[in-house]
């Protein structure tokens, strides 16, 4: 527990801001399995990955030895526009829950994109510009990543094509308009503008799409466009690396007040925000220096970790990306159209998957009506309307605090509040109107997804 009086909001000074990212892979006892070329079945080379991704991102993706990687000045100067983000002691939530627990949250919504996604969008756009590229493509689920990347591309002078999951494209028109305001071209996915999109529409008529569908279209467009690369908002190691500014800031400010978390909680869709939040604390756990309970929270409608398989799979629905070993529901799994669009991905970060497989963390799957109940409870206490994705972490943080009330145990709980929900009011309306449904895949749904897994050990 903390020894000093904790302010409601805590910030770092400019001098205390991280100047390096933390490479969590360099602390892991065993590397996660390499990406495989689906044509050869052999580990992907840097040259093969650079056909799809920016050169310096590939270098970071393959770096398993350097514990720290420098944040270039050109990125840190952009970070100064919106970082550091506040670390908040949730005094009002604690009081409402009548819990002896201390609750802290790292709030990443204090920028125009409304989320943590800008941390990696800035880095990837910077590296694309430095490489001399003219444009990039991407996918987006809830729209936070697309918005963040549109902002970064506008700053660095890059053209951007966004394939937005159709369900979110229709549910969140204003998020789409923010992207367009920053100059991005936005297409609902699956679309008829790519081979991958046409194939998915033929196999799943009327589908609302998925992140796997949108990734397939974005990768295809990047491969077909000169001086263009594909950039991804989650899952990959270099994206998780960029998000470690979240955890580094959190640990630095909590250390100043003598606070050591007992539980660290984050939502997991592709895994980058969660991996970024836990990184410095997990690095210590891997060295035997703490025994923190790390909890990833996923939607029950898309339970890639709690009900998925640890196997090699494609990262996209059209099976054109490299194979990654991860917890997955199968690239052919089509998630239900729930409101946490940013968590509707069939797989999980290879780093997070490896940590989970090796027993360093646990996972909880929660239903969306429970998530929105927790979100409204939090909003009434703390004055911030959480994004549906972020509210998954809120839900389990509240549950942990209630357990402390019932047991009398005085735990310190830290969770990631990854973004705001002000573009998600259709979802809140559905919850308030009582029309929101809980979608949970049955065994037949899972079997159809697992049937799409490649035959690789």
Number of C-alpha atoms within 10 A of each C-alpha: 14 15 8 10 7 15 12 13 15 17 19 18 9 10 7 12 18 19 16 18 23 26 27 26 22 16 21 19 10 12 14 18 15 17 22 21 18 19 8 8 12 12 16 17 14 14 11 13 20 16 15 19 24 24 19 16 21 21 14 17 20 17 16 18 13 13 15 14 15 11 16 13 10 12 18 18 12 17 17 11 9 15 22 23 21 20 27 21 21 19 17 16 21 19 12 12 18 14 23 20 22 22 24 26 24 23 25 27 23 17 17 13 24 24 24 28 28 30 28 28 24 24 24 28 28 22 19 26 17 13 13 11 17 16 21 28 27 26 31 30 27 30 29 28 28 33 29 26 35 29 24 24 25 16 14 15 15 22 17 27 22 29 29 33 30 26 21 27 24 13 18 18 13 15 21 26 15 20 25 17 14 18 18 24 17 20 20 23 36 31 22 15 13 16 14 27 24 17 16 23 18 11 10 13 11 10 19 21 29 33 32 28 31 29 31 28 32 29 25 20 23 22 16 11 13 11 14 24 25 25 25 22 27 23 26 21 26 24 28 31 26 27 27 28 30 30 23 21 24 28 20 17 18 18 12 11 16 12 18 18 23 17 18 25 28 33 33 34 29 27 27 30 33 30 29 27 28 28 27 24 23 27 20 15 17 16 12 9 11 15 15 18 16 22 24 25 30 28 27 18 22 31 30 30 28 20 16 20 18 20 23 25 32 29 28 27 28 22 20 18 21 22 24 26 26 29 27 31 33 30 27 24 26 26 26 19 17 21 24 25 27 26 31 30 28 31 36 30 26 25 24 26 25 22 19 20 15 11 9 17 18 16 18 18 21 21 19 26 17 15 22 26 16 21 25 20 19 22 13 13 16 15 11 18 21 27 29 29 30 29 31 33 33 29 24 24 26 21 14 20 25 18 16 20 17 12 11 12 13 15 21 21 23 28 27 30 29 28 26 25 21 15 19 22 15 14 21 22 12 15 18 13 9 10 10 17 12 15 17 17 18 9 10 9 14 21 14 16 20 20 14 17 20 16 9 12 6
